[in-house]
Amino acid sequence: MKTAVQLRTLAGDERPRAELLFGTPCDIREGTLGPVARFESGDVVAYLIRSRRRWRLFVFRTLDVDDPFAVAVPGVRPRVQLLMQLGTAGRIRLTRSLFAYLVRTGRDPSALPDIFYVRISAALGGRLPGHKILRSLLRSHPAVAPRPRGKSESKRANGMGP
């Protein structure tokens, strides 16, 4: 099933403006309110809605079916799996930089697991201390797990050995 995202690039002062920050639509069609971008299931999309002084960024993953427990995002049909929702200019700017970095380094944002975005959202929301975020991200990658140390190595690390 394809997910439709309403784009409004030429909205007036009283109407919100909606645009894509990230996402590659499979096609774009003309709708009654403006262009409609359609995405395949499993795609990650960053969708920005601006109205006067309020900005809202939704980062979501499109679904295979219309799940009644999924989230309804304004201008997006059917419902989607919401990964992040941000409302400040600074956090939106950081998220824009994150997607630019992922693309620049050749990583596909749609291939990253949902937990990656949940952790980024927690970090941006300031809900976790920095050391917990670091441990959490390191734990999720077994290639960077700490190697076990023997007794002599742990004594040297603590400054007690030769």
Secondary structure, 3 states (H helix, E strand, C coil): CCEEEECECCCCCCCCEEEEEECCCCEEEECCCCEEEEECCCCEEEEEEEECCEEEEEEEECCCCCCCCCECCCCEECCEEEEEEECCHHHHHHHHHHHHHHHHCCCCHHHCCHHHHHHHHHHHHCCCCHHHHHHHHHHCCHHHCCCCCCHHHHHHHCCCCC
